[in-house]
């Protein structure tokens, strides 16, 4: 019997159901032996003409573009087999919105980050015979919508974080409308629009007041429709949320008297046209009870949830009337067992001391209820809870809150430490996937481009991040400067492109960070086979690469000016004359007292002005060469040839300036060799010498790494791919600082920003949830398990399984859900023999490469192979 088509989906996000634009793309898993597929659809119950299509990924919408608020179901046929129906709805498109933007009348003078939330509301009558209702809504600010007191939808922190001058997403959800009197209420707070930005908690730069735009469409059994929309008839008043800041926290006073409602303001809020997000929503994805609740003082408890995560605490016992419960959140406990957040305090370049705070409060009315601060979000494992009333552990729960990403792959092996490392790295990414990829869920919470550029190839091994990443990339494009530079983080709430006088603006356009506009779309294309992600970012990629090339040609580092007043011919392609963050967060050296110190803090000027041309030029080659490949895929032959030729010149310049005849780099540190080997900068005849030098540097560091943000992810793969898998595993299993397992030994439940995030004295430093160094777990997938996509493949149409076993491992297994279907790999060692099992999905080809050097091809199906291992494996 023919296999039933499965895995139907569209390229859109949504809360209770997918919500699309006028022409969603359709995808499903391939069926073995199928050639063409027949598509069927119904739009608002009306059957569409069946169509035949080739392919199964991102198939263009084959019928007339959808109008607003359509209900669609579609399915796939091949031969005698037919899929189940897949349902979605089209959004309410900008041209069809009739609602006005309405804003509350603000009655206080609180500072940004601590303003109250306002309730905007209206009443309406509904007739008998209500069939269904859809609420279409968006806001400038974070909002929750309620119909008859019932919260609409399950999405949190709506409408999400975007560059609000260019992009604003709306949400659609089912609402329960009753015959007779009904009431709509919207709770609106500052959110990202008027909140705090970054470690120094500067005010967001998005202009204008908060506001709401909303339409409730009620459909009746007789076919008629009623629309209730936001307009000047609505009223607003201060809510019982008397303080709401995404970073600072939320206070709810359930005894606060309600102000008299007043008419809302109309026409004050200005926003771009609404759109519909390709990303999944932020949701409460898990609830965790407290592992322990210890009373440390009269009225003070410390709750430990056993896991550092993003979210908030749900408190189900608010105490007698008037009880004030204060909840302070953090990642670390001091030696006294009390919460400490001092490691997250910051000092701005102007000398402003910023004391870190995540603090929620609730004042009880005496009535039963649950406190959930949905207008803020925190990074924490621990909470200090203070109140003048008893506290039961059962009343305290952690709500884990982040983008509801679909799991895509996993890994397990016989070593518990590696399994734990894998989970810790996953949790670190989860905690930083709150609508955008952030650097940390505590101190900064912003979408640093460098962090995601590093981690994206690992993220695709763990979750389906296509829609999540496409949404973020739109903000990266929105924030791009007119001259082509890419902001250091997006969405850029500091609006650096409009404020070039800012110190942060002067640090815009760094190698390894801004290159995310090229390298992240490329990773998405290779992982998912979506060429549209290349097309929609093409212009931004070109503008960025052209700016970098222009800067390389026009600016020189001071050391080269000193060397030669006139630039040498190859210097035209050295990118050394503008700001670069550099390798960033390398292991800290130790002073005479044995304590670590940060050279940047000791001499920031020296760091700022140091020559980082090796890094800049390497990334210039990387992005330019990838851009040439992208041009070829998009049918841009002329650009492909031009950027290919330019990349060759950049490569020659890097070799001329930074590589000697012995295969040694001028910088001669671990990161430079990792980068050069991974990017293909070193000629074949010198690669072995470069690998030897990298290995020697690792040994000179007592078998420790000295890499930072940019090179750490590639260190172990580079060693293994060049015959040094034994050294790669030594680093992986290293337990003394700096090392991954050293983090675990000191209690890490997420990856730390610094290798000494918690030092030997138990003192915390910097963020304890920074996922970039967690990219090491990709090595577990690509080398320990051995699953790698072939170089010329996209969407996993062809792959190789080549395990790199280690003597301490007796088995490993894992899977990856790909656009072709699920790949499964399982190997085990017994009696000196490795037995490998690989499951190959339909429409896919594989190569099984065993450690003894034998290979075999594998068609779709389950395949087994075995070989003897050399002693030492």
C-alpha positions in Angstrom: 0.0 0.0 0.0 1.3 3.5 -0.8 2.5 5.5 2.1 0.1 8.3 3.3 1.5 11.8 2.8 2.3 13.3 6.2 3.8 16.3 7.9 1.6 18.9 6.1 2.4 22.5 7.1 2.5 26.0 5.8 5.3 28.6 6.2 3.5 30.7 8.8 3.2 30.9 12.6 0.1 31.2 14.7 -1.3 30.5 18.2 -4.3 28.2 18.2 -4.0 27.6 14.4 -1.6 28.7 11.7 -2.3 32.1 10.2 -1.0 33.0 6.8 -0.7 35.7 4.3 -2.5 35.7 0.9 -0.2 33.0 -0.6 1.3 30.6 1.9 3.8 28.0 0.7 2.9 24.3 1.3 5.2 21.6 2.4 4.9 17.9 3.4 7.2 14.9 3.8 8.0 13.0 0.6 6.4 9.7 -0.2 8.6 6.8 -1.3 8.2 6.3 -5.1 6.0 9.3 -5.6 6.6 11.5 -8.6 3.9 14.2 -8.8 1.4 15.1 -6.1 -2.2 16.2 -6.4 -3.4 19.0 -4.1 -6.9 19.6 -2.9 -8.2 22.6 -1.0 -11.4 24.1 0.4 -11.6 27.8 1.1 -14.5 28.7 3.4 -16.0 25.4 2.5 -15.7 25.9 -1.3 -13.7 23.3 -3.1 -10.8 24.5 -5.3 -9.7 22.9 -8.5 -7.3 20.1 -7.9 -3.8 20.8 -9.1 -0.7 18.6 -9.8 2.7 19.7 -8.5 6.3 18.6 -8.5 8.2 18.6 -5.2 7.1 18.7 -1.7 8.9 21.6 -0.1 7.7 25.2 -0.1 5.3 24.6 -3.0 3.9 28.0 -4.1 0.2 28.5 -3.4 -1.4 27.1 -6.5 -4.8 28.8 -6.3 -6.0 32.4 -6.3 -4.5 34.5 -3.5 -6.5 34.3 -0.3 -8.6 37.2 0.9 -8.7 38.2 4.6 -10.0 35.9 7.3 -10.5 32.9 5.1 -10.7 29.4 6.6 -8.7 26.9 4.6 -8.1 23.2 4.6 -5.9 21.3 2.2 -4.5 17.8 1.7 -2.2 15.9 -0.6 -2.8 12.8 -2.8 -0.4 10.5 -4.4 -1.6 7.3 -6.1 -4.3 5.9 -4.0 -3.1 7.4 -0.7 -4.4 10.7 0.7 -3.2 12.7 3.7 -5.3 14.0 6.5 -6.6 17.5 6.1 -4.4 20.4 7.3 -6.3 23.5 8.4 -5.2 27.1 8.6 -6.7 30.6 8.3 -5.6 33.7 6.5 -5.0 36.8 8.5 -6.9 40.1 8.4 -4.8 42.0 5.9 -4.0 45.6 6.2 -6.3 46.8 3.4 -9.3 45.3 5.2 -8.7 46.6 8.7 -11.3 49.2 9.7 -10.3 49.5 13.4 -8.6 52.6 14.7 -5.5 52.8 16.8 -6.6 53.7 20.3 -4.4 54.7 23.3 -5.0 55.0 27.0 -5.2 58.3 28.8 -2.1 58.0 31.0 -2.6 59.5 34.5 0.8 59.1 36.1 4.3 60.3 35.7 6.3 57.1 36.3 9.6 56.6 34.6 10.1 54.2 31.6 10.3 50.6 32.6 8.0 51.2 35.6 4.8 52.6 34.2 1.5 50.9 34.9 -0.6 48.8 32.5 -3.9 50.2 31.3 -7.2 48.5 30.6 -8.9 49.5 27.4 -12.5 48.1 27.1 -15.8 48.2 25.3 -19.2 46.4 25.6 -21.3 45.0 22.8 -24.4 43.0 22.2 -24.4 39.7 20.2 -27.5 38.0 18.7 -28.5 34.4 19.1 -26.9 31.9 16.8 -23.3 32.7 17.2 -21.3 30.2 15.2 -17.7 31.4 15.9 -15.7 34.4 16.6 -12.2 35.5 15.7 -10.2 38.2 17.4 -7.6 40.0 15.3 -5.4 42.3 17.4 -2.1 43.9 17.7 -0.5 46.6 19.9 2.4 48.9 20.4 3.4 47.5 23.7 2.7 44.1 25.3 -1.0 43.2 25.5 -3.4 40.6 26.7 -7.0 40.4 25.4 -10.0 39.1 27.2 -13.6 38.5 26.1 -16.0 38.1 29.0 -13.1 37.8 31.4 -11.6 34.8 29.5 -8.1 35.3 28.1 -8.0 35.0 24.3 -5.4 32.6 23.0 -2.3 31.2 24.6 0.4 33.4 23.2 2.5 35.4 25.6 4.3 38.8 25.3 2.3 39.7 22.2 2.7 41.2 19.6 6.4 40.2 20.1 9.7 42.0 19.6 10.2 43.7 16.2 11.7 46.8 14.8 8.5 48.8 15.3 9.3 51.5 12.8 9.1 48.9 10.0 7.4 45.7 11.2 4.4 44.9 13.4 2.7 41.6 13.6 -0.9 40.9 14.5 -2.4 37.9 16.2 -5.6 35.9 15.5 -7.4 33.6 18.0 -10.8 32.2 18.7 -12.9 34.0 21.2 -16.0 32.8 23.2 -18.8 35.3 22.4 -22.2 34.7 24.0 -25.7 35.8 23.0 -26.5 39.1 24.7 -24.1 41.3 26.6 -20.3 40.8 26.0 -17.3 42.7 27.1 -13.8 43.1 25.5 -10.9 44.2 27.6 -7.3 44.7 26.7 -4.5 44.9 29.3 -1.7 47.1 27.7 1.8 47.8 29.0 4.9 49.4 27.7 6.6 46.2 26.6 9.5 46.6 24.2 8.1 49.8 22.7 8.7 52.1 25.7 10.7 49.8 28.0 14.4 49.4 28.9 17.1 48.2 26.5 20.3 46.4 27.3 22.5 46.0 30.3 22.4 49.8 31.0 18.6 49.8 30.8 18.4 52.8 28.5 15.0 53.8 27.2 13.8 52.3 24.0 14.0 54.6 21.1 10.7 53.7 19.4 8.7 56.9 19.1 5.1 57.5 20.2 2.7 56.2 22.8 1.4 52.7 23.3 -1.8 51.7 21.5 -4.1 48.9 20.5 -5.7 48.0 17.2 -8.4 45.3 17.4 -11.3 43.7 15.5 -13.6 41.0 16.7 -15.4 39.2 13.9 -18.5 37.3 15.0 -19.9 34.8 12.5 -23.6 33.8 12.8 -25.3 30.6 11.7 -27.4 32.5 9.2 -24.2 33.6 7.4 -24.1 37.2 8.6 -21.2 38.8 10.3 -20.7 41.4 13.1 -17.5 43.3 13.5 -16.6 45.0 16.8 -13.6 47.3 16.4 -11.4 49.6 18.4 -12.5 53.2 18.0 -13.2 56.3 20.0 -16.1 54.7 21.9 -13.8 52.6 24.0 -12.7 53.7 27.5 -9.5 53.2 29.4 -8.3 53.3 33.0 -5.3 52.3 35.1 -5.3 48.7 35.9 -4.3 46.9 39.0 -0.9 46.2 37.3 0.6 49.3 38.8 4.1 48.6 37.5 5.0 46.7 34.3 8.5 46.5 32.8 9.8 43.6 30.7 13.2 43.8 32.4 12.4 45.4 35.8 9.4 43.3 36.7 5.7 43.7 37.5 3.6 44.8 40.5 0.0 43.9 40.9 -2.1 45.5 43.6 -5.3 43.6 43.9 -6.6 46.2 46.4 -6.0 49.2 44.2 -9.3 51.1 43.6 -10.4 51.3 39.9 -10.3 54.7 38.4 -13.3 56.0 36.6 -12.9 55.0 32.9 -12.4 57.8 30.4 -12.6 57.8 26.6 -9.6 56.5 24.9 -7.4 58.7 22.6 -7.5 58.0 18.9 -5.0 58.6 16.2 -2.0 59.1 18.5 -0.3 55.8 17.9 1.6 55.4 14.6 2.6 52.0 13.3 3.6 50.2 10.1 1.0 48.1 8.4 0.2 44.9 10.2 1.7 41.6 9.0 1.6 38.0 10.1 4.6 36.4 11.6 6.3 33.2 10.2 7.4 32.3 13.8 5.7 30.2 16.4 4.4 32.2 19.4 5.9 32.6 22.8 4.1 30.4 25.2 4.3 28.8 28.6 5.9 25.6 27.5 6.5 23.9 30.8 5.6 24.2 34.5 8.3 23.2 37.1 7.7 22.9 40.8 10.3 24.1 43.2 13.0 21.5 43.9 13.3 23.1 47.3 11.9 25.9 49.3 14.1 27.0 52.2 13.3 29.6 54.8 16.4 31.7 55.4 14.9 34.4 57.7 11.6 35.5 59.1 9.3 36.0 56.1 12.0 35.1 53.5 12.3 31.9 51.5 14.6 30.8 48.7 13.0 28.7 46.0 15.3 26.5 43.8 13.7 25.2 40.6 16.8 23.1 39.7 17.1 24.7 36.2 18.1 28.1 34.9 15.4 29.2 32.4 13.3 32.1 31.2 9.8 32.8 32.5 8.2 33.8 35.7 6.7 32.4 38.9 3.1 31.5 39.3 1.9 32.0 42.9 -1.3 30.3 43.8 -1.5 31.4 47.5 -1.6 35.1 47.8 -2.1 35.2 51.6 -4.7 37.2 53.6 -5.9 40.5 52.4 -3.2 43.1 52.3 -0.3 40.6 52.1 2.5 41.9 49.9 4.6 39.2 48.3 7.9 40.2 46.8 9.6 37.8 44.3 13.2 38.6 43.3 14.7 36.4 40.6 18.3 35.4 39.9 20.7 32.7 38.6 23.0 32.2 41.6 23.1 31.8 45.4 25.9 33.3 47.5 27.9 31.3 50.1 25.2 32.3 52.6 22.5 30.6 50.6 20.8 33.8 49.8 20.1 35.1 46.3 22.7 37.3 44.7 22.6 39.2 41.4 25.7 41.4 41.8 27.4 39.6 38.9 24.8 41.1 36.6 25.3 44.7 37.7 26.7 46.9 35.0 28.6 50.2 34.6 27.9 52.2 31.5 30.7 53.9 29.6 29.6 57.2 31.2 30.1 55.7 34.6 26.5 55.1 35.5 26.1 52.2 37.9 23.2 50.0 37.0 22.1 47.6 39.7 20.5 44.6 38.2 16.9 43.9 39.3 14.2 41.4 38.4 11.4 41.9 41.0 7.7 41.1 40.9 5.2 42.1 43.6 1.6 41.3 44.4 -0.7 42.7 47.1 -3.5 40.3 48.0 -7.2 41.2 48.1 -7.9 38.1 50.2 -9.8 36.4 47.4 -8.5 33.2 45.8 -6.4 33.6 42.7 -3.1 33.0 40.9 -0.5 35.7 40.4 1.3 35.4 37.0 3.2 38.4 35.9 2.6 38.1 32.1 3.9 41.6 31.3 7.5 40.8 32.2 9.9 37.9 31.8 12.9 36.8 33.8 16.0 34.6 33.6 16.3 32.6 36.8 16.8 29.4 38.6 16.3 30.8 42.1 13.8 33.2 43.6 13.8 35.1 46.9 10.3 35.3 48.1 9.4 37.7 51.0 6.1 38.1 52.7 4.5 38.4 56.1 2.5 35.2 55.8 3.2 31.5 55.6 4.4 30.1 52.3 3.8 26.6 51.0 6.1 25.1 48.4 3.1 23.7 46.5 1.9 27.3 45.9 5.1 28.2 44.0 5.8 27.1 40.4 8.1 28.1 37.6 6.5 28.9 34.3 9.0 28.2 31.5 8.3 30.8 28.8 9.9 31.0 25.4 9.1 30.5 21.7 7.3 27.3 21.2 9.8 25.7 18.9 9.1 22.3 17.5 11.8 19.8 18.5 13.8 18.5 15.6 16.7 16.4 16.9 18.3 14.9 19.9 21.4 13.0 21.0 22.3 10.5 23.7 25.3 8.4 24.5 26.8 6.1 27.1 28.5 9.0 28.9 26.2 10.8 31.4 28.4 14.0 31.4 28.0 14.4 27.7 24.3 13.8 27.9 24.1 16.4 30.7 26.2 18.9 28.6 23.7 18.4 25.7 20.8 19.2 27.9 22.5 22.2 29.5 23.2 23.7 26.1 19.6 23.0 24.9 18.3 24.8 28.0 20.6 27.7 27.4 19.2 28.1 23.9 15.6 27.7 25.1 16.1 30.4 27.7 17.4 32.7 24.9 14.7 32.0 22.4 12.1 34.4 23.7 10.6 35.6 20.4 14.1 36.5 19.2 17.5 34.9 19.8 18.9 36.9 22.7 22.3 36.8 24.3 21.0 36.2 27.8 17.6 36.3 29.5 18.8 38.5 32.3 21.2 41.4 31.9 20.7 42.4 28.3 18.1 40.3 26.5 18.9 41.7 23.1 19.3 39.9 19.8 23.1 40.1 19.3 23.9 39.1 15.8 27.2 37.4 16.7 25.6 35.1 19.2 23.1 33.7 16.7 25.6 33.6 13.8 27.6 31.2 16.0 24.8 29.1 17.3 22.4 28.8 14.3 24.1 25.7 12.9 23.5 24.0 16.3 20.0 25.4 16.7 18.9 23.7 13.4 20.0 20.3 15.0 17.7 20.9 18.0 14.6 22.6 16.8 12.7 23.8 13.7 14.0 27.4 13.8 13.2 28.4 10.2 10.2 30.6 11.0 11.8 31.9 14.2 15.0 32.9 12.3 13.2 34.4 9.4 11.2 36.6 11.7 14.4 37.8 13.4 16.2 38.3 10.1 13.4 40.7 9.1 14.4 42.9 12.0 18.0 42.6 11.0 17.0 44.0 7.6 14.8 46.6 9.1 17.7 47.9 11.3 20.3 47.9 8.5 22.0 51.3 8.1 21.6 53.3 4.9 25.3 52.7 4.1 24.8 48.9 4.4 26.1 48.3 7.9 24.3 45.7 10.1 23.4 46.7 13.6 25.1 44.8 16.4 21.8 43.5 17.6 18.2 43.4 16.3 15.6 44.6 16.9 17.6 47.6 17.7 15.7 49.5 20.3 18.6 52.0 20.6 17.9 53.1 17.0 21.6 53.3 16.3 21.0 54.0 12.6 19.3 57.2 13.6 21.7 58.1 16.3 25.3 57.7 14.9 26.6 59.8 17.8 26.0 56.9 20.2 29.1 55.0 21.3 27.3 51.8 20.4 26.7 53.1 16.9 30.4 53.7 16.5 30.8 49.9 17.2 28.5 48.9 14.4 29.6 46.7 11.5 31.8 44.1 13.2 33.2 41.0 11.6 31.5 37.8 12.9 28.5 39.8 14.1 27.2 41.7 11.1 28.1 38.7 8.9 25.0 37.0 10.4 23.0 38.6 7.5 24.8 36.3 5.1 25.7 33.3 7.3 22.3 32.7 9.0 20.2 32.7 5.8 22.8 30.3 4.3 22.5 27.9 7.3 18.7 28.1 7.0 18.9 27.2 3.3 21.2 24.3 3.8 19.1 22.9 6.7 15.7 23.4 5.2 16.2 23.9 1.5 14.3 27.2 1.5 15.7 29.4 -1.3 13.2 32.1 -0.4 15.2 32.9 2.7 18.1 33.7 0.5 16.0 35.8 -1.9 14.4 37.9 0.8 17.8 38.7 2.4 19.7 39.1 -0.9 19.7 42.9 -1.1 20.7 43.2 2.6 23.5 40.7 2.1 24.9 42.6 -0.9 24.7 46.0 0.8 26.5 44.6 3.8 29.3 42.9 1.9 29.8 45.9 -0.3 30.1 48.1 2.7 32.7 45.7 4.2 34.6 45.6 0.9 34.5 49.4 0.7 35.7 49.8 4.2 38.6 47.3 3.6 39.6 49.4 0.5 39.4 52.8 2.2 40.5 52.3 5.8 43.7 50.9 7.2 44.8 49.9 10.7 47.3 52.2 12.3 50.0 49.6 12.4 49.9 49.2 8.6 50.0 52.9 8.1 53.1 53.0 10.3 54.6 50.1 8.2 54.0 51.9 4.9 52.5 55.3 4.2 51.0 53.9 0.9 49.0 50.7 1.1 50.5 47.6 -0.3 48.6 46.1 -3.2 47.0 43.3 -1.2 45.8 45.7 1.6 42.8 46.7 -0.5 41.2 43.5 0.6 42.4 43.6 4.3 39.5 44.5 6.5 41.4 46.0 9.4 40.5 49.7 9.5 37.1 49.6 11.3 35.8 48.4 14.7 35.6 44.6 15.3 34.5 42.9 18.5 37.2 40.3 17.8 37.2 36.8 19.2 35.5 38.0 22.3 35.2 36.2 25.7 38.4 34.2 25.5 39.4 32.5 28.7 40.7 35.2 31.1 44.4 35.2 32.0 45.4 35.0 35.6 47.3 37.6 37.5 50.2 37.1 40.0 47.6 36.5 42.7 46.2 33.6 40.7 42.9 35.4 40.1 41.5 35.9 36.7 41.3 39.4 35.2 39.7 40.9 32.1 42.3 42.6 29.9 39.6 44.7 28.3 38.7 46.3 31.6 42.3 46.8 32.5 43.1 48.6 29.2 39.9 49.2 27.1 41.7 51.6 24.7 44.3 48.9 23.8 41.6 46.4 23.1 39.6 48.9 21.1 42.5 49.9 18.9 44.2 46.5 18.5 44.6 45.0 15.1 41.8 42.5 14.4 42.5 42.4 10.7 43.0 38.6 10.7 39.5 38.1 12.0 38.0 40.8 9.8 39.6 39.6 6.6 38.7 35.9 7.3 35.1 36.8 7.7 35.2 39.1 4.7 36.3 36.0 2.7 33.7 33.8 4.3 30.8 36.2 3.6 31.9 37.1 0.1 32.4 33.5 -0.9 29.1 32.4 0.5 27.5 35.4 -1.2 28.9 34.1 -4.5 27.3 30.7 -3.9 24.0 32.3 -3.0 24.1 34.3 -6.2 24.6 31.1 -8.2 21.6 29.5 -6.5 19.4 32.5 -7.2 20.3 32.5 -10.9 22.5 35.6 -10.6 25.4 34.4 -12.8 27.1 37.8 -13.1 27.1 38.4 -9.4 28.2 34.9 -8.7 31.3 35.3 -10.9 32.1 38.8 -9.6 31.8 37.8 -5.9 33.7 34.6 -6.5 36.5 36.5 -8.0 36.5 39.1 -5.2 36.5 36.3 -2.6 39.6 34.9 -4.3 41.4 38.3 -3.9 40.4 38.5 -0.3 41.7 35.0 0.3 45.0 36.0 -1.4 45.2 39.1 0.8 44.7 37.0 4.0 47.4 34.6 3.0 49.8 37.3 2.1 49.3 39.2 5.3 48.6 36.5 7.9 50.1 33.2 6.8 53.8 32.3 6.4 55.5 29.5 4.4 55.4 27.2 7.4 51.6 27.3 7.7 51.7 29.5 10.8 49.4 32.5 11.2 50.8 35.9 12.1 48.5 36.0 15.1 49.6 32.4 16.1 46.8 31.7 18.5 44.2 28.9 18.7 41.3 30.9 17.2 43.3 32.0 14.2 44.1 28.4 13.2 40.6 27.2 13.9 39.1 29.9 11.7 41.7 29.5 9.0 41.1 25.7 8.8 37.4 25.9 9.0 37.0 28.7 6.5 39.5 27.0 4.0 42.0 29.8 4.2 45.1 27.6 4.3 46.4 25.9 1.2 46.2 22.1 1.2 49.9 21.7 1.3 50.1 23.7 4.5 47.1 22.4 6.3 48.9 19.6 8.2 51.5 22.1 9.5 48.7 24.4 10.6 46.9 21.6 12.4 50.2 20.6 14.1 50.7 24.1 15.3 47.1 24.3 16.6 47.7 21.0 18.5 50.9 22.4 19.9 49.2 25.5 21.2 46.5 23.4 22.9 49.3 21.3 24.5 51.1 24.5 25.5 47.9 25.5 27.3 48.0 22.3 29.3 45.4 20.8 26.9 43.0 23.6 27.3 41.3 25.8 24.8 41.9 29.5 24.4 39.1 30.2 22.0 36.3 32.7 22.5 32.9 33.5 20.9 33.8 33.1 17.3 36.0 30.0 17.1 35.0 27.8 20.0 32.1 26.1 18.0 34.5 25.0 15.3 37.4 23.9 17.4 36.5 20.2 18.0 35.2 19.6 14.5 38.4 21.1 13.0 40.6 18.8 15.1 38.6 15.7 14.3 38.4 16.4 10.6 42.2 16.8 10.5 43.0 13.5 12.2 43.1 14.8 15.8 39.9 13.4 17.1 41.8 12.1 20.2 42.7 15.7 21.1 39.2 16.9 20.4 37.9 14.5 22.9 40.5 15.4 25.4 39.3 19.0 25.3 35.7 17.8 25.4 36.3 15.7 28.5 38.6 18.4 30.2 37.3 19.2 33.6 39.6 22.1 34.7 38.9 25.6 33.7 38.4 26.6 30.9 36.1 23.7 30.0 32.5 22.7 29.4 32.5 19.9 32.0 34.1 22.2 34.4 31.0 24.4 34.2 28.9 21.3 35.0 31.1 20.4 38.0 30.4 23.9 39.4 26.6 23.5 39.0 25.9 25.0 35.7 22.4 24.2 34.3 22.9 26.6 31.4 26.0 27.6 29.5 27.9 30.5 31.0 29.1 33.7 29.3 32.6 33.4 30.8 34.4 30.1 31.3 34.8 31.1 35.0 31.1 32.0 35.3 31.3 30.6 38.8 34.8 30.6 40.1 36.5 28.2 42.5 35.4 30.4 45.4 31.7 30.0 44.4 31.5 33.6 43.2 29.5 34.3 40.0 30.7 36.4 37.1 28.7 37.9 34.2 25.7 36.0 32.7 25.2 32.4 33.6 23.0 31.8 30.6 24.8 32.7 27.4 24.3 30.0 24.8 27.1 30.6 22.3 29.7 28.3 23.9 27.0 25.6 23.9 27.5 25.3 20.2 30.0 22.6 21.1 27.1 20.1 21.2 26.9 20.2 17.5 30.1 18.1 17.6 28.2 15.4 19.4 25.8 15.3 16.5 28.2 15.7 13.6 31.2 13.6 14.9 30.3 11.6 18.0 27.1 10.4 16.4 28.5 11.1 12.9 25.6 12.6 11.2 26.6 15.3 8.6 24.9 16.7 5.6 26.9 16.4 2.4 28.6 19.6 1.2 26.5 19.9 -2.0 23.2 19.0 -0.4 20.4 21.1 1.0 17.4 20.0 3.1 19.3 16.8 3.9 18.7 15.2 0.5 22.1 13.5 0.9 24.1 12.9 4.0 27.0 10.9 5.4 27.1 9.0 8.7 30.8 8.8 9.8 31.0 8.2 13.6 34.2 9.3 15.5 33.9 6.9 18.5 35.9 7.4 21.7 37.3 4.7 23.9 35.1 5.7 26.8 31.9 5.5 24.8 30.0 2.3 24.2 27.0 3.6 22.3 25.5 6.7 20.8 22.1 7.4 19.2 20.2 10.3 17.8 17.7 11.5 15.3 17.0 14.6 13.1 13.6 15.5 11.7 14.5 16.9 8.2 12.3 18.2 5.3 12.8 14.7 3.9 11.7 12.8 7.0 13.4 11.5 10.1 17.0 10.3 10.0 18.0 7.9 12.8 21.5 6.9 13.7 22.5 4.3 16.3 25.9 2.8 17.0 27.2 0.5 19.7 30.6 -1.0 20.5 30.9 -4.5 21.8 33.8 -6.9 21.8 35.9 -4.4 19.8 33.3 -4.2 17.0 31.3 -1.1 16.1 27.8 -1.9 14.8 26.1 1.0 13.0 22.4 1.3 12.1 21.1 4.2 9.9 17.5 4.9 8.9 17.3 6.8 5.6 14.0 8.6 4.8 12.3 8.6 1.4 13.8 10.7 -1.4 17.2 10.7 0.3 20.6 9.1 -0.2 23.2 8.4 2.4 26.8 7.2 2.8 27.8 5.0 5.7 31.5 5.6 6.5 32.9 3.3 9.1 35.9 4.1 11.3 38.0 1.4 9.4 37.7 3.4 6.2 35.1 1.3 4.5 32.1 3.0 3.0 28.8 1.9 1.5 25.8 3.8 0.0 22.4 3.6 1.5 19.1 4.1 -0.2 15.9 4.9 1.8 15.3 2.3 4.4 17.1 0.8 7.4 20.7 -0.2 6.9 23.3 -1.9 9.1 27.0 -2.2 8.9 29.8 -3.2 11.2 33.6 -3.1 11.5 36.5 -3.9 13.9 37.9 -1.0 15.8 41.6 -0.3 16.3 42.8 -0.5 19.8 42.4 2.8 21.6 38.9 3.5 20.2 
